[in-house]
Amino acid sequence: MASENGLSCHDLNKNWKPSSQVITFGSLFVKDLPDGLFLPEYPSTFNPTAKFHNDEKYFIHDIPPYTNNEVQYLKPIQFCPMAGNELPMLLRNKPGEALKQHWKKWLPFFPDANMCDLTLEGTGERKCFTQYPLQCLPRKKHAIDPDVHHKILSKNSIPEMGANCPRHMTLDDYTVPCMIKASWGTGGKATYLAKTKPDAENFIYKLQNEFRCPEPVISEFITGVTGNYCVNFYLYKSGDVEWLGCPIQDIDEDFGWIGVHMDWNEQDELKDKLYDTVMPVKEYLHQNGYFGVVGIDVLSNKDGNFVIDVNARINGSTTLVMIGPHMAELGYPMSAKLMIEDVKCTESELIDEFNKINSEGKEMVINLASVETEKSCTAVICLFAKTEENLKTLYKKMVNHECW
């Protein structure tokens, strides 16, 4: 079946070339650190079995902690399709052949990643781009000074970044309702809405005593929200910016991050809306020596835009915005990213179903990473469709496991 531009999906591999620039993580990193290494595995503070265990410094408030499957496989593997071949990517586990062939067939515009075993032996003075400072990695091996990186990842640093943000309050002087968060929370973990003083006292106690977070972030609660965005860009050492895109964030009732969605046709409008809001943050990061991918969470309401989080790392939405322009060119401007869990099938059966959907040409499903357990499969996927209605239908089908 042909797409709207007249190309059938099976023509992608040999005939189609995107007119827009193909950006990979390697093509960005290599301009700032030509001999760098890409080490995407996350650390954990609260999972004692994690290979990168930040239990003494560079805390990350990951309660409940991500599983080892997530940290060691799903999270790093999902960056492989758009990692590029410019720099080595250090992986503890590598994707299987079926997954690599899936990427090659449906994302042929990205070059094969330069995947290497996760070892620093023989790397000499080469520095690593990391998602988060790693306690076990020597300071000189971090591309970004780990003390600086950890500081700018703290939500307590947001008020000094110069952007418009919710009013931050102190433990001794705050009003309710308010938002209370762990300073180094991730993925919406340890984020609470306190509607009463007793609620606030309970959340503060919990963060200080269970999360080892002595200074929880307390900020005003923004009402009447009309937009929840994540601005993605690459900040070069020079201070220049490579704008990547701005999806809309999907948050559950407990403020946990569950994915993103976007209409590529709205990207120019969103850039105009949010560019001036995030540029003070860019200047702050540059002045503090940071370079790399940045994701800035912004809430909008009738009073303006408010920066609520700054993630100086590759974000959950970054992969989608790097694939998005090319899928839009193929006639699929509507897209979403999500995780589907406990699908009752094997990884091979999962990939076969995605390939079948893609071959029909109505929508596209890209399996970024999947892991098979004894009885089921979990996957991080991107969905692409021609209309919003088609995207919603496909999303529902994936979430409800209707294909299996």
Disulfide bonds with the S-S distance in Angstrom:
none
